[in-house]
Amino acid sequence: MPPKFKRHLNDDEVTGSVKSERRNLLEEDSDEEEDFFLRGPTGPRFGPRNDKIRHVQNQVDEVIDVMQENITKVIERGERLDDLQDKSESLSDNATAFSNRAKQLRRQMWWRGCKV
């Protein structure tokens, strides 16, 4: 195997080469589209638009927070409604049992009155 293929590269050499390649690309004459992809949306052309995007993103984040709170409240309300429904069913069952027991007691008392 030739000696040039046996050479081991250090991490510094690799990252340095990437940095130097990027620097060379940016220094050469390039159009705005290439600059955008190499540098990102930073420039006078993208500044106000970026602010609008940030502003809209902030509004979207606020709406998301409000909706998450609303969903949490709806879930809690549903749980409270389930508890209330269980309590009302229990109360209805107790009322029916009370009514039946009251009828039995009234009949019992009527028979007791008849015996006397």
C-alpha positions as CSV (number, residue, x, y, z in Angstrom):
1,M,0.0,0.0,0.0
2,P,1.4,3.4,-0.9
3,P,2.5,5.6,2.0
4,K,0.1,8.4,1.2
5,F,-2.9,6.2,2.1
6,K,-1.4,5.2,5.5
7,R,-1.5,8.7,6.8
8,H,-3.8,9.2,9.8
9,L,-5.7,12.5,10.1
10,N,-6.1,14.4,13.4
11,D,-9.5,15.8,14.3
12,D,-7.9,19.3,14.1
13,E,-6.9,18.8,10.5
14,V,-10.4,17.6,9.5
15,T,-12.3,20.4,11.2
16,G,-9.7,22.9,9.9
17,S,-10.1,21.7,6.4
18,V,-13.9,22.0,6.6
19,K,-13.5,25.5,8.0
20,S,-11.0,26.5,5.4
21,E,-13.2,25.1,2.6
22,R,-16.1,27.1,3.9
23,R,-14.0,30.2,4.2
24,N,-12.8,29.7,0.6
25,L,-16.4,29.3,-0.6
26,L,-17.5,32.5,1.1
27,E,-14.5,34.5,-0.1
28,E,-15.0,33.6,-3.8
29,D,-17.6,35.4,-5.8
30,S,-20.9,33.7,-5.1
31,D,-24.5,34.7,-5.6
32,E,-26.9,35.5,-2.8
33,E,-28.5,32.1,-2.9
34,E,-25.2,30.4,-2.1
35,D,-24.5,33.0,0.7
36,F,-27.9,32.2,2.2
37,F,-27.1,28.5,2.4
38,L,-23.6,29.0,3.7
39,R,-24.2,31.9,6.2
40,G,-27.9,31.5,7.0
41,P,-30.6,34.2,6.8
42,T,-28.4,37.0,8.2
43,G,-28.2,40.1,6.1
44,P,-30.0,43.3,5.4
45,R,-32.3,41.5,2.9
46,F,-33.4,38.9,5.5
47,G,-33.4,41.1,8.6
48,P,-36.9,42.6,8.6
49,R,-38.4,39.4,7.2
50,N,-36.7,37.4,10.0
51,D,-38.2,39.8,12.6
52,K,-41.7,39.2,11.1
53,I,-41.1,35.5,11.2
54,R,-39.9,35.7,14.8
55,H,-42.9,37.8,15.7
56,V,-45.3,35.4,14.1
57,Q,-43.5,32.5,15.8
58,N,-43.9,34.2,19.2
59,Q,-47.6,34.6,18.5
60,V,-47.9,30.9,17.5
61,D,-46.1,29.9,20.7
62,E,-48.5,32.0,22.8
63,V,-51.5,30.4,21.1
64,I,-50.0,27.0,21.7
65,D,-49.5,27.8,25.4
66,V,-53.1,29.0,25.7
67,M,-54.5,26.0,23.9
68,Q,-52.4,23.6,26.1
69,E,-53.9,25.3,29.2
70,N,-57.4,25.1,27.7
71,I,-56.9,21.4,27.0
72,T,-55.7,20.8,30.5
73,K,-58.8,22.7,31.9
74,V,-61.1,20.6,29.7
75,I,-59.6,17.4,30.9
76,E,-59.9,18.5,34.6
77,R,-63.5,19.6,33.9
78,G,-64.2,16.2,32.4
79,E,-62.8,14.5,35.5
80,R,-64.9,16.6,37.8
81,L,-68.0,15.9,35.7
82,D,-67.3,12.1,35.9
83,D,-67.0,12.5,39.7
84,L,-70.3,14.5,39.8
85,Q,-72.0,11.8,37.7
86,D,-70.8,9.1,40.1
87,K,-72.0,11.0,43.1
88,S,-75.4,11.7,41.5
89,E,-75.9,8.0,40.7
90,S,-74.9,7.1,44.2
91,L,-77.4,9.6,45.6
92,S,-80.1,8.3,43.3
93,D,-79.5,4.7,44.4
94,N,-79.6,5.8,48.1
95,A,-82.8,7.7,47.5
96,T,-84.4,4.6,46.0
97,A,-83.2,2.4,48.8
98,F,-84.6,5.0,51.3
99,S,-88.0,5.1,49.6
100,N,-88.2,1.3,49.6
101,R,-87.3,1.1,53.2
102,A,-89.8,3.8,54.1
103,K,-92.6,1.8,52.4
104,Q,-91.7,-1.3,54.3
105,L,-91.7,0.5,57.6
106,R,-95.0,2.2,56.8
107,R,-96.6,-1.2,56.1
108,Q,-95.0,-2.7,59.2
109,M,-96.5,0.1,61.3
110,W,-99.9,-0.3,59.6
111,W,-100.0,-4.0,60.5
112,R,-98.8,-3.2,64.0
113,G,-101.7,-0.7,64.3
114,C,-104.2,-3.3,63.0
115,K,-103.0,-5.8,65.6
116,V,-103.5,-3.4,68.5
